C-alpha cells in the first residue's frame, strides 16, 4: 500500500467515524403530553413523556395528582422560601465605574402585562425597594407561549 493510498483510507475512515459520532450524540426528541393534574376547574398542567408504558403512565399521573400540592403554581405558593437561596446579589468592586444605559421603551401592549406581573411579584413579597438606584437596570420582558410574559427585574 502506498503512502497516498494509506492516507486516503485513513481520511475515509476518519470521516466515517465522525459521521457515526454525530449520529450517536443527537438528542432524542421525544414528544411531551400535557396533562391536567388538578381535579378542579383551574388548570394545573404538567408535561410527561409520550413514550412511556401505559401502566407506568397511569401510575405517574396518579402520583402527580396525589402530590399536586407540592408544586408551586404561583408566587403566593412560595411564601417560606429561604432568601439565602433565592436572592440574587450583584457584587461590585470598590470604585467600579457605573455604565448608564438608556431607558428601554416598553411597547404599549406590554405595559399592562408588565404592571400585572410586577404587582403579583410585589404582593408575594418577591420584590422590595432598594437603596442603591444607580445600579438598577431596565426591566427585561421575555414573551412566553400563550401570550404570557416573564418579567425580569432587579
DSSP file (Angstrom, degrees, kcal/mol; ACC not computed):
  #  RESIDUE AA STRUCTURE BP1 BP2  ACC     N-H-->O    O-->H-N    N-H-->O    O-->H-N    TCO  KAPPA ALPHA  PHI   PSI    X-CA   Y-CA   Z-CA
    1    1 A X              0   0    0      0, 0.0     2,-0.1     0, 0.0     0, 0.0   0.000 360.0 360.0 360.0 129.4    0.0    0.0    0.0
    2    2 A X     >  -     0   0    0      1,-0.1     4,-2.5     4,-0.0     5,-0.2  -0.312 360.0-108.5 -78.5 166.4    1.4    3.4   -1.0
    3    3 A X  H  > S+     0   0    0      1,-0.2     4,-2.6     2,-0.2     5,-0.2   0.887 120.0  52.2 -62.0 -40.0    1.5    6.4    1.3
    4    4 A X  H  > S+     0   0    0      2,-0.2     4,-2.5     1,-0.2    -1,-0.2   0.915 110.7  46.9 -62.6 -45.3   -1.2    8.1   -0.8
    5    5 A X  H  > S+     0   0    0      2,-0.2     4,-2.6     1,-0.2     5,-0.2   0.908 112.4  50.6 -64.3 -41.9   -3.5    5.1   -0.6
    6    6 A X  H  X S+     0   0    0     -4,-2.5     4,-2.6     2,-0.2    -2,-0.2   0.935 111.8  47.0 -61.9 -46.6   -2.9    4.8    3.2
    7    7 A X  H  X S+     0   0    0     -4,-2.6     4,-2.8     2,-0.2     5,-0.2   0.907 111.8  51.2 -61.7 -42.4   -3.7    8.5    3.7
    8    8 A X  H  X S+     0   0    0     -4,-2.5     4,-2.5     1,-0.2    -2,-0.2   0.931 112.8  45.0 -61.0 -46.4   -6.8    8.2    1.6
    9    9 A X  H  X S+     0   0    0     -4,-2.6     4,-2.6     2,-0.2    -2,-0.2   0.888 113.0  51.7 -63.6 -39.6   -8.0    5.2    3.6
   10   10 A X  H  X S+     0   0    0     -4,-2.6     4,-2.5    -5,-0.2    -2,-0.2   0.938 112.3  44.5 -62.7 -48.2   -7.1    6.9    6.8
   11   11 A X  H  X S+     0   0    0     -4,-2.8     4,-2.6     2,-0.2     5,-0.2   0.911 113.2  51.7 -63.2 -43.0   -9.1   10.1    5.9
   12   12 A X  H  X S+     0   0    0     -4,-2.5     4,-1.9    -5,-0.2    -2,-0.2   0.915 112.3  45.6 -60.5 -44.4  -12.0    8.0    4.6
   13   13 A X  H  X S+     0   0    0     -4,-2.6     4,-2.4     2,-0.2    -1,-0.2   0.886 111.7  52.4 -66.1 -39.7  -12.1    6.0    7.9
   14   14 A X  H  X S+     0   0    0     -4,-2.5     4,-2.3     2,-0.2    -2,-0.2   0.924 109.5  48.4 -63.1 -44.9  -11.8    9.2   10.0
   15   15 A X  H  X S+     0   0    0     -4,-2.6     4,-2.3     2,-0.2    -1,-0.2   0.891 110.4  52.6 -61.7 -40.6  -14.8   10.8    8.1
   16   16 A X  H  X S+     0   0    0     -4,-1.9     4,-2.1    -5,-0.2    -2,-0.2   0.922 109.9  47.8 -61.8 -45.3  -16.8    7.7    8.7
   17   17 A X  H  X S+     0   0    0     -4,-2.4     4,-2.4     2,-0.2    -2,-0.2   0.890 110.3  52.8 -63.5 -39.7  -16.1    7.7   12.4
   18   18 A X  H  X S+     0   0    0     -4,-2.3     4,-2.1     2,-0.2    -2,-0.2   0.928 109.1  48.6 -60.5 -46.2  -17.0   11.4   12.6
   19   19 A X  H  X S+     0   0    0     -4,-2.3     4,-1.8     1,-0.2    -1,-0.2   0.888 111.2  50.7 -62.7 -39.7  -20.4   10.8   10.9
   20   20 A X  H  X S+     0   0    0     -4,-2.1     4,-2.2     1,-0.2    -1,-0.2   0.905 109.3  50.4 -64.7 -41.4  -21.1    7.9   13.3
   21   21 A X  H  X S+     0   0    0     -4,-2.4     4,-1.6     1,-0.2    -2,-0.2   0.867 107.7  53.8 -67.5 -34.6  -20.3   10.1   16.3
   22   22 A X  H  < S+     0   0    0     -4,-2.1     4,-0.4     1,-0.2    -1,-0.2   0.911 111.2  45.6 -64.4 -40.8  -22.6   12.8   15.1
   23   23 A X  H >< S+     0   0    0     -4,-1.8     3,-0.9     1,-0.2    -2,-0.2   0.884 111.0  53.6 -67.8 -37.8  -25.5   10.3   14.7
   24   24 A X  H 3< S+     0   0    0     -4,-2.2    -1,-0.2     1,-0.2    -2,-0.2   0.798 109.3  47.5 -69.1 -29.0  -24.7    8.8   18.2
   25   25 A X  T 3< S+     0   0    0     -4,-1.6     2,-0.2    -5,-0.1    -1,-0.2   0.368  78.2 119.9 -98.0   4.8  -24.9   12.2   20.0
   26   26 A X    <   -     0   0    0     -3,-0.9     2,-0.1    -4,-0.4    -3,-0.0  -0.526  68.5-117.9 -68.9 132.3  -28.1   13.5   18.5
   27   27 A X        -     0   0    0     -2,-0.2     2,-0.5     1,-0.1    -1,-0.1  -0.411  25.2-112.6 -70.1 147.1  -30.6   14.1   21.3
   28   28 A X        -     0   0    0     -2,-0.1     2,-1.3     1,-0.1    -1,-0.1  -0.689  23.2-148.3 -80.2 124.3  -33.8   12.2   21.2
   29   29 A X        +     0   0    0     -2,-0.5     2,-0.4    -3,-0.0    -1,-0.1  -0.718  23.8 179.4 -97.1  87.5  -36.7   14.5   20.5
   30   30 A X        -     0   0    0     -2,-1.3     2,-0.1     1,-0.1    -2,-0.0  -0.718  27.5-120.4 -90.3 136.3  -39.5   12.8   22.3
   31   31 A X        -     0   0    0     -2,-0.4    19,-1.4     1,-0.0     2,-0.3  -0.433  24.7-139.8 -72.8 149.5  -42.9   14.5   22.3
   32   32 A X  E     -A   49   0A   0     17,-0.2     2,-0.4    18,-0.1    17,-0.2  -0.845   4.2-142.2-111.6 148.9  -44.4   15.5   25.6
   33   33 A X  E     -A   48   0A   0     15,-3.2    15,-2.6    -2,-0.3     2,-0.5  -0.922  13.7-136.2-110.4 133.6  -48.0   15.2   26.6
   34   34 A X  E     -A   47   0A   0     -2,-0.4     2,-0.4    13,-0.2    13,-0.2  -0.775  25.6-175.6 -90.6 128.5  -49.7   17.9   28.7
   35   35 A X  E     -A   46   0A   0     11,-3.2    11,-2.4    -2,-0.5     2,-0.7  -0.944  25.8-130.4-124.3 147.0  -51.8   16.6   31.5
   36   36 A X  E     -A   45   0A   0     -2,-0.4     9,-0.2     9,-0.2    29,-0.1  -0.863  20.9-175.5 -93.5 117.8  -54.0   18.5   34.0
   37   37 A X        +     0   0    0      7,-2.9     2,-0.4    -2,-0.7    31,-0.2   0.439  57.7  85.1 -96.0   0.3  -53.2   17.2   37.4
   38   38 A X        -     0   0    0      6,-0.4     6,-0.2     1,-0.1    27,-0.1  -0.846  62.6-154.3-105.2 139.5  -55.9   19.2   39.3
   39   39 A X  S    S+     0   0    0     -2,-0.4    -1,-0.1    26,-0.1     4,-0.1   0.641  73.6  81.3 -84.5 -14.7  -59.4   17.9   39.6
   40   40 A X  S    S-     0   0    0      2,-0.2    -2,-0.1     1,-0.1     0, 0.0  -0.161  98.9 -95.6 -80.9-177.8  -60.9   21.4   40.0
   41   41 A X  S    S+     0   0    0      2,-0.1     2,-0.1    -2,-0.0    -1,-0.1   0.871  98.4  89.5 -68.9 -38.3  -61.7   23.7   37.1
   42   42 A X  S    S-     0   0    0      1,-0.1     2,-0.4     2,-0.0    -2,-0.2  -0.408  83.8-121.3 -66.8 133.7  -58.4   25.7   37.3
   43   43 A X        +     0   0    0     -2,-0.1     2,-0.5    -6,-0.1    -1,-0.1  -0.606  30.4 179.2 -82.9 126.9  -55.8   24.1   35.1
   44   44 A X        -     0   0    0     -2,-0.4    -7,-2.9    -6,-0.2    -6,-0.4  -0.907  21.4-169.1-123.4  99.8  -52.6   22.9   36.6
   45   45 A X  E     +A   36   0A   0     -2,-0.5     2,-0.3    -9,-0.2    -9,-0.2  -0.713  16.1 175.7-103.1 141.1  -50.7   21.4   33.8
   46   46 A X  E     -A   35   0A   0    -11,-2.4   -11,-3.2    -2,-0.3     2,-0.4  -0.916  25.3-126.9-130.1 159.6  -47.6   19.3   33.7
   47   47 A X  E     +A   34   0A   0     -2,-0.3     2,-0.3   -13,-0.2   -13,-0.2  -0.917  26.6 179.5-112.6 136.1  -45.8   17.6   30.8
   48   48 A X  E     -A   33   0A   0    -15,-2.6   -15,-3.2    -2,-0.4     4,-0.0  -0.865  36.0 -84.6-128.7 164.1  -44.9   14.0   30.7
   49   49 A X  E     -A   32   0A   0     -2,-0.3     3,-0.2   -17,-0.2   -17,-0.2  -0.287  22.4-152.4 -65.1 149.4  -43.2   11.7   28.2
   50   50 A X  S    S+     0   0    0    -19,-1.4     2,-1.4     1,-0.2    -1,-0.1   0.726  87.8  68.7 -92.1 -26.2  -45.3   10.1   25.5
   51   51 A X  S    S+     0   0    0    -20,-0.3     2,-0.4     2,-0.0    -1,-0.2  -0.417  76.3 116.6 -91.4  60.6  -43.0    7.0   25.1
   52   52 A X  S    S-     0   0    0     -2,-1.4     5,-0.1    -3,-0.2    -4,-0.0  -0.961  74.5 -97.0-127.6 144.3  -43.9    5.6   28.4
   53   53 A X     >  -     0   0    0     -2,-0.4     4,-2.7     1,-0.1     5,-0.2  -0.282  34.4-120.0 -60.0 145.0  -45.6    2.3   29.1
   54   54 A X  H  > S+     0   0    0      1,-0.2     4,-2.3     2,-0.2     5,-0.2   0.877 112.1  49.3 -57.4 -42.5  -49.4    2.6   29.7
   55   55 A X  H  > S+     0   0    0      1,-0.2     4,-2.1     2,-0.2    -1,-0.2   0.904 113.2  46.7 -66.7 -40.2  -49.2    1.2   33.3
   56   56 A X  H  > S+     0   0    0      2,-0.2     4,-2.6     1,-0.2    -2,-0.2   0.878 110.4  54.0 -67.5 -36.7  -46.3    3.4   34.2
   57   57 A X  H  X S+     0   0    0     -4,-2.7     4,-2.6     2,-0.2     5,-0.2   0.929 108.9  47.8 -62.5 -45.7  -48.1    6.4   32.7
   58   58 A X  H  X S+     0   0    0     -4,-2.3     4,-2.4     1,-0.2    -2,-0.2   0.919 113.4  48.1 -61.3 -44.1  -51.3    5.8   34.8
   59   59 A X  H  X S+     0   0    0     -4,-2.1     4,-2.5     2,-0.2    -2,-0.2   0.896 111.9  50.0 -63.5 -40.5  -49.2    5.4   38.0
   60   60 A X  H  X S+     0   0    0     -4,-2.6     4,-2.7     2,-0.2    -2,-0.2   0.932 111.5  47.1 -64.6 -46.4  -47.2    8.6   37.2
   61   61 A X  H  X S+     0   0    0     -4,-2.6     4,-2.3     2,-0.2     5,-0.2   0.906 112.3  50.9 -62.6 -41.5  -50.4   10.6   36.7
   62   62 A X  H  X S+     0   0    0     -4,-2.4     4,-2.1    -5,-0.2    -1,-0.2   0.925 111.9  47.6 -59.7 -45.1  -51.9    9.1   39.9
   63   63 A X  H  X S+     0   0    0     -4,-2.5     4,-1.9     2,-0.2    -2,-0.2   0.916 111.7  49.2 -63.5 -44.6  -48.8   10.1   41.8
   64   64 A X  H  < S+     0   0    0     -4,-2.7    -1,-0.2     1,-0.2    -2,-0.2   0.886 112.9  47.3 -63.6 -39.3  -48.7   13.6   40.4
   65   65 A X  H >< S+     0   0    0     -4,-2.3     3,-1.0    -5,-0.2    -1,-0.2   0.861 109.9  53.3 -70.0 -34.7  -52.4   14.2   41.2
   66   66 A X  H 3< S+     0   0    0     -4,-2.1     3,-0.3     1,-0.2    -2,-0.2   0.864 118.7  35.3 -66.9 -35.4  -51.9   12.8   44.7
   67   67 A X  T >< S+     0   0    0     -4,-1.9     3,-1.8     1,-0.2     4,-0.3  -0.081  75.9 126.6-110.2  33.1  -49.0   15.3   45.4
   68   68 A X  G X   +     0   0    0     -3,-1.0     3,-1.0     1,-0.3    -1,-0.2   0.774  67.1  65.4 -61.1 -26.1  -50.3   18.2   43.4
   69   69 A X  G 3  S+     0   0    0     -3,-0.3    -1,-0.3     1,-0.2     4,-0.1   0.581  87.2  68.6 -76.3  -8.8  -49.9   20.4   46.5
   70   70 A X  G <  S+     0   0    0     -3,-1.8     2,-0.3     2,-0.1    -1,-0.2   0.650  84.8  84.9 -84.1 -13.3  -46.1   20.1   46.5
   71   71 A X  S <  S-     0   0    0     -3,-1.0     2,-0.7    -4,-0.3     0, 0.0  -0.646  80.4-127.7 -87.9 144.5  -45.8   22.2   43.3
   72   72 A X        +     0   0    0     -2,-0.3     3,-0.1     1,-0.2    -2,-0.1  -0.831  29.6 174.3 -90.7 114.0  -45.6   25.9   43.3
   73   73 A X        +     0   0    0     -2,-0.7     2,-0.3     1,-0.1    -1,-0.2   0.609  66.3   9.4 -96.9 -15.0  -48.3   27.1   40.9
   74   74 A X  S >  S-     0   0    0      1,-0.1     3,-1.1    46,-0.0     4,-0.2  -0.938  83.9 -95.7-152.8 172.3  -47.9   30.9   41.7
   75   75 A X  G >  S+     0   0    0     -2,-0.3     3,-1.8     1,-0.3    -1,-0.1   0.866 120.7  59.7 -62.1 -36.2  -45.7   33.2   43.6
   76   76 A X  G >  S+     0   0    0      1,-0.3     3,-0.5     2,-0.1    -1,-0.3   0.663  92.5  67.7 -70.3 -13.8  -48.0   33.1   46.6
   77   77 A X  G <  S+     0   0    0     -3,-1.1    -1,-0.3     1,-0.2    -2,-0.2   0.512  97.5  56.1 -78.4  -3.8  -47.5   29.3   46.8
   78   78 A X  G X   +     0   0    0     -3,-1.8     3,-1.0    -4,-0.2    -1,-0.2  -0.304  60.8 135.5-122.8  48.7  -43.9   30.0   47.9
   79   79 A X  T <  S+     0   0    0     -3,-0.5    -1,-0.1     1,-0.2    -2,-0.1   0.764  71.2  50.9 -72.4 -22.3  -44.1   32.3   50.9
   80   80 A X  T 3  S+     0   0    0     -3,-0.2    -1,-0.2     2,-0.1     2,-0.1   0.027  72.4 143.4-107.3  29.3  -41.5   30.5   53.0
   81   81 A X    <   -     0   0    0     -3,-1.0     2,-0.6     1,-0.1    -3,-0.0  -0.443  58.8-112.9 -66.5 139.3  -38.6   30.4   50.6
   82   82 A X    >>  -     0   0    0      1,-0.2     3,-1.9    -2,-0.1     4,-1.6  -0.640  20.4-151.3 -74.2 116.1  -35.2   30.8   52.2
   83   83 A X  H 3> S+     0   0    0     -2,-0.6     4,-1.5     1,-0.3    -1,-0.2   0.669  92.0  69.7 -67.8 -15.2  -33.9   34.1   50.9
   84   84 A X  H 34 S+     0   0    0      1,-0.2    -1,-0.3     2,-0.2    -2,-0.1   0.738 108.3  37.6 -69.5 -20.6  -30.3   32.9   51.4
   85   85 A X  H <4 S+     0   0    0     -3,-1.9    -2,-0.2     1,-0.1    -1,-0.2   0.848 124.6  34.0 -94.6 -41.8  -31.0   30.6   48.5
   86   86 A X  H  < S+     0   0    0     -4,-1.6     2,-0.4     2,-0.1    -3,-0.2   0.540  86.5 103.5-101.3  -7.5  -33.2   32.6   46.1
   87   87 A X     <  -     0   0    0     -4,-1.5     2,-0.5    -5,-0.2    -5,-0.0  -0.619  60.7-144.5 -79.9 131.0  -32.0   36.2   46.5
   88   88 A X        -     0   0    0     -2,-0.4     2,-0.4    66,-0.0    -2,-0.1  -0.837  19.1-173.6 -95.6 126.4  -29.8   37.4   43.6
   89   89 A X        -     0   0    0     -2,-0.5     2,-0.6     2,-0.0    -2,-0.0  -0.965  15.8-149.9-122.7 137.3  -27.0   39.7   44.6
   90   90 A X        -     0   0    0     -2,-0.4     2,-0.3     2,-0.0    -2,-0.0  -0.922  16.1-152.8-105.5 117.4  -24.6   41.5   42.2
   91   91 A X        -     0   0    0     -2,-0.6     2,-0.3     0, 0.0    -2,-0.0  -0.685  14.1-174.1 -90.5 144.1  -21.2   42.1   43.7
   92   92 A X        -     0   0    0     -2,-0.3     2,-0.2     4,-0.0     3,-0.1  -0.968  24.2-113.4-135.7 152.3  -19.2   45.0   42.6
   93   93 A X    >   -     0   0    0     -2,-0.3     3,-1.9     1,-0.1     2,-0.1  -0.544  43.4 -92.5 -82.8 149.3  -15.6   46.1   43.3
   94   94 A X  T 3  S+     0   0    0      1,-0.3    -1,-0.1    -2,-0.2     0, 0.0  -0.395 114.3  20.2 -58.7 130.4  -15.0   49.3   45.3
   95   95 A X  T 3  S+     0   0    0      1,-0.2    -1,-0.3    -2,-0.1    -2,-0.0   0.589  85.4 162.8  84.7  10.8  -14.5   52.2   42.8
   96   96 A X    <   -     0   0    0     -3,-1.9     2,-0.5     1,-0.1    -1,-0.2  -0.341  40.1-119.6 -62.6 144.2  -16.3   50.4   39.9
   97   97 A X        -     0   0    0      1,-0.0     2,-0.2    -2,-0.0    -1,-0.1  -0.743  23.9-129.1 -89.1 129.1  -17.4   52.7   37.2
   98   98 A X        -     0   0    0     -2,-0.5     2,-0.6     1,-0.0    37,-0.1  -0.548  12.6-152.9 -76.6 138.8  -21.1   52.8   36.5
   99   99 A X        -     0   0    0     -2,-0.2     2,-0.5    36,-0.0    -1,-0.0  -0.955  12.7-153.2-111.6 113.8  -22.3   52.3   33.0
  100  100 A X        -     0   0    0     -2,-0.6     2,-0.3    37,-0.0    37,-0.1  -0.765   7.9-160.5 -94.1 126.6  -25.6   54.0   32.5
  101  101 A X        -     0   0    0     -2,-0.5     3,-0.1     1,-0.1     2,-0.0  -0.716  27.0-101.3 -99.7 153.1  -27.9   52.6   29.8
  102  102 A X        -     0   0    0     -2,-0.3     2,-0.3     1,-0.1    36,-0.1  -0.363  47.4 -95.1 -65.8 152.5  -30.8   54.5   28.2
  103  103 A X        -     0   0    0      1,-0.1     2,-0.4    34,-0.0    -1,-0.1  -0.536  39.6-127.4 -70.0 132.1  -34.2   53.6   29.4
  104  104 A X        -     0   0    0     -2,-0.3     2,-0.3    -3,-0.1    35,-0.2  -0.662  18.6-129.8 -81.6 134.5  -35.8   51.0   27.2
  105  105 A X        -     0   0    0     -2,-0.4     2,-0.4     1,-0.0    -1,-0.0  -0.666  18.0-139.4 -82.3 138.0  -39.2   51.9   26.0
  106  106 A X        -     0   0    0     -2,-0.3     5,-0.1     1,-0.0    -1,-0.0  -0.837  24.2-107.6-100.4 135.4  -41.9   49.2   26.5
  107  107 A X    >>  -     0   0    0     -2,-0.4     3,-2.1     1,-0.1     4,-1.0  -0.316  30.0-119.1 -60.1 141.9  -44.4   48.5   23.7
  108  108 A X  H 3> S+     0   0    0      1,-0.3     4,-0.6     2,-0.2     3,-0.3   0.790 111.8  56.3 -58.7 -31.8  -47.8   49.9   24.7
  109  109 A X  H 34 S+     0   0    0      1,-0.2     4,-0.4     2,-0.1    -1,-0.3   0.619 108.4  49.7 -77.2  -9.2  -49.5   46.4   24.5
  110  110 A X  H <> S+     0   0    0     -3,-2.1     4,-2.8     2,-0.1     5,-0.2   0.660  88.5  81.1 -97.3 -19.9  -46.9   45.1   27.1
  111  111 A X  H  X S+     0   0    0     -4,-1.0     4,-2.4    -3,-0.3     5,-0.2   0.906  94.5  45.3 -57.3 -47.0  -47.2   47.8   29.7
  112  112 A X  H  X S+     0   0    0     -4,-0.6     4,-2.4     1,-0.2    -1,-0.2   0.903 113.4  50.1 -65.0 -41.2  -50.4   46.4   31.3
  113  113 A X  H  > S+     0   0    0     -4,-0.4     4,-2.3     2,-0.2    -2,-0.2   0.902 111.6  48.9 -63.0 -40.9  -49.0   42.9   31.3
  114  114 A X  H  X S+     0   0    0     -4,-2.8     4,-2.7     2,-0.2     5,-0.2   0.921 110.6  50.8 -64.0 -44.0  -45.8   44.1   33.0
  115  115 A X  H  X S+     0   0    0     -4,-2.4     4,-2.4    -5,-0.2    -2,-0.2   0.925 111.2  47.8 -60.6 -45.6  -47.7   46.0   35.6
  116  116 A X  H  X S+     0   0    0     -4,-2.4     4,-2.2     2,-0.2    -1,-0.2   0.923 113.5  47.8 -61.7 -45.0  -49.8   43.0   36.5
  117  117 A X  H  X S+     0   0    0     -4,-2.3     4,-2.2     2,-0.2    -2,-0.2   0.909 112.3  48.0 -65.0 -42.9  -46.8   40.7   36.7
  118  118 A X  H  X S+     0   0    0     -4,-2.7     4,-2.6     1,-0.2    -1,-0.2   0.892 110.7  51.9 -66.6 -38.2  -44.8   43.2   38.9
  119  119 A X  H  X S+     0   0    0     -4,-2.4     4,-2.9    -5,-0.2    -1,-0.2   0.900 108.7  51.4 -63.0 -39.7  -47.9   43.6   41.2
  120  120 A X  H  X S+     0   0    0     -4,-2.2     4,-1.4     2,-0.2    -2,-0.2   0.927 112.9  44.8 -61.7 -44.3  -48.1   39.8   41.5
  121  121 A X  H  <>S+     0   0    0     -4,-2.2     5,-3.0     2,-0.2     6,-0.7   0.878 114.1  49.6 -67.9 -37.0  -44.4   39.6   42.5
  122  122 A X  H ><5S+     0   0    0     -4,-2.6     3,-1.8     1,-0.2    -2,-0.2   0.934 109.7  50.7 -66.4 -46.0  -44.8   42.6   44.9
  123  123 A X  H 3<5S+     0   0    0     -4,-2.9    -1,-0.2     1,-0.3    -2,-0.2   0.803 109.3  51.6 -62.3 -29.5  -47.8   41.1   46.6
  124  124 A X  T 3<5S-     0   0    0     -4,-1.4    -1,-0.3    -5,-0.2    -2,-0.2   0.332 117.3-115.3 -89.0   7.8  -46.0   37.8   47.1
  125  125 A X  T < 5S+     0   0    0     -3,-1.8    -3,-0.2     1,-0.1    -2,-0.1   0.799  79.3 127.9  62.2  32.5  -43.0   39.7   48.7
  126  126 A X      < +     0   0    0     -5,-3.0     2,-0.3    -6,-0.2    -4,-0.2   0.648  66.3  51.1 -85.8 -17.5  -40.7   38.8   45.9
  127  127 A X        +     0   0    0     -6,-0.7     2,-0.3    -5,-0.2    -2,-0.0  -0.842  62.6 178.1-120.4 155.3  -39.7   42.4   45.3
  128  128 A X        -     0   0    0     -2,-0.3     2,-0.2    -3,-0.0    -6,-0.0  -0.981  37.1 -93.8-150.8 160.2  -38.5   45.2   47.7
  129  129 A X        -     0   0    0     -2,-0.3     2,-0.3     2,-0.0     0, 0.0  -0.544  43.1-146.8 -75.1 139.3  -37.4   48.8   47.5
  130  130 A X        -     0   0    0     -2,-0.2     3,-0.2     1,-0.1    -1,-0.0  -0.729  15.7-144.9-110.4 159.5  -33.6   49.2   47.2
  131  131 A X  S    S+     0   0    0     -2,-0.3     2,-0.1     1,-0.2     3,-0.1   0.282  90.2  63.2-103.2   8.4  -31.3   51.9   48.4
  132  132 A X    >   +     0   0    0      1,-0.1     3,-1.9     2,-0.0     4,-0.3  -0.518  53.8 162.3-130.5  65.2  -28.9   51.9   45.5
  133  133 A X  G >   +     0   0    0      1,-0.3     3,-1.1    -3,-0.2    -1,-0.1   0.671  65.1  75.7 -64.9 -15.8  -30.9   53.0   42.5
  134  134 A X  G 3  S+     0   0    0      1,-0.2    -1,-0.3    -3,-0.1    -2,-0.0   0.730  97.8  48.1 -66.9 -18.3  -27.8   53.9   40.4
  135  135 A X  G <  S+     0   0    0     -3,-1.9    -1,-0.2   -37,-0.1    -2,-0.2   0.479  84.7 113.6 -98.0  -3.8  -27.3   50.1   39.9
  136  136 A X    <   -     0   0    0     -3,-1.1     2,-0.2    -4,-0.3    -3,-0.0  -0.470  51.2-158.7 -72.6 136.8  -30.8   49.3   38.9
  137  137 A X        -     0   0    0     -2,-0.2    17,-0.4     1,-0.2     3,-0.1  -0.533  26.9 -73.1-109.4 177.7  -31.2   48.2   35.3
  138  138 A X        -     0   0    0     -2,-0.2     2,-0.3   -36,-0.1    -1,-0.2  -0.207  52.1 -98.1 -66.5 157.7  -34.1   48.1   32.8
  139  139 A X        -     0   0    0    -35,-0.2     2,-0.5    14,-0.1    14,-0.2  -0.604  34.7-145.5 -74.5 136.2  -36.9   45.6   33.0
  140  140 A X  E     -B  152   0B   0     12,-2.6    12,-3.0    -2,-0.3     2,-0.5  -0.930  10.0-160.1-108.4 124.1  -36.4   42.7   30.7
  141  141 A X  E     -B  151   0B   0     -2,-0.5     2,-0.6    10,-0.2    10,-0.2  -0.907   6.0-171.6-108.3 123.7  -39.6   41.2   29.1
  142  142 A X  E     -B  150   0B   0      8,-3.0     8,-2.7    -2,-0.5     2,-0.1  -0.953  19.6-135.8-115.5 114.6  -39.5   37.7   27.8
  143  143 A X  E     -B  149   0B   0     -2,-0.6     6,-0.3     6,-0.2     2,-0.2  -0.443  22.4-164.5 -69.8 140.9  -42.5   36.6   25.8
  144  144 A X    >   -     0   0    0      4,-3.2     3,-0.9    -2,-0.1     4,-0.1  -0.710  32.4 -76.7-116.5 170.7  -43.8   33.1   26.6
  145  145 A X  G >  S+     0   0    0     -2,-0.2     3,-0.8     1,-0.2    -1,-0.1  -0.307 113.4  33.8 -64.1 150.9  -46.2   30.8   24.8
  146  146 A X  G 3  S-     0   0    0      1,-0.2    -1,-0.2    -3,-0.1     3,-0.1   0.645 129.7 -72.2  79.2  14.6  -49.9   31.6   25.1
  147  147 A X  G <  S+     0   0    0     -3,-0.9    -1,-0.2     1,-0.3    -2,-0.2   0.425  97.4 129.9  82.9  -2.9  -49.4   35.4   25.2
  148  148 A X    <   -     0   0    0     -3,-0.8    -4,-3.2    -4,-0.1     2,-0.3  -0.337  43.3-147.3 -79.4 167.5  -47.9   35.4   28.7
  149  149 A X  E     -B  143   0B   0     -6,-0.3     2,-0.5   -36,-0.1    -6,-0.2  -0.935  10.1-139.0-133.0 157.2  -44.7   37.1   29.6
  150  150 A X  E     -B  142   0B   0     -8,-2.7    -8,-3.0    -2,-0.3     2,-0.5  -0.983  21.5-154.6-112.2 127.5  -41.8   36.6   32.1
  151  151 A X  E     -B  141   0B   0     -2,-0.5     2,-0.6   -10,-0.2   -10,-0.2  -0.907   5.8-165.2-108.2 123.8  -40.6   39.9   33.7
  152  152 A X  E     +B  140   0B   0    -12,-3.0   -12,-2.6    -2,-0.5     2,-0.3  -0.939  18.1 168.1-109.7 120.7  -37.1   40.1   34.9
  153  153 A X              0   0    0     -2,-0.6   -14,-0.1   -14,-0.2   -15,-0.1  -0.897 360.0 360.0-128.8 157.4  -36.4   43.0   37.2
  154  154 A X              0   0    0    -17,-0.4   -16,-0.1    -2,-0.3   -15,-0.0   0.455 360.0 360.0 -76.0 360.0  -33.5   44.0   39.6
